């Protein structure tokens, strides 16, 4: 993945990661997430793929934890977690 593409994806990862916090998001949170995602210039289809193939697999277990992360994800940790496990989009049959 090119550095420019990685940085663009990283901004989307950080925005989408807020959806995996153990907190109740407010309308202003959703507006901020939407603005950050829109600024990426990626299509809705690309955003869905990033969430499904990259962010979700890295963070889904937080939603199952009784005392999950609620303050926020460190962007460096998140980037390392996603890039160390990312193998590309899943193949759907």
CORWOJO-V962442 format. One record per helix or strand of 3 or more residues. SS is the DSSP state (~ for helix, > for strand). FROM is the first residue (numbers start at 0). TO is the last residue. If there is no record, write none. Layout:
BEGIN
((SS;FROM;TO) (SS;FROM;TO))
END
This chain:
BEGIN
((~;2;19) (~;26;38) (~;43;63) (~;74;84))
END
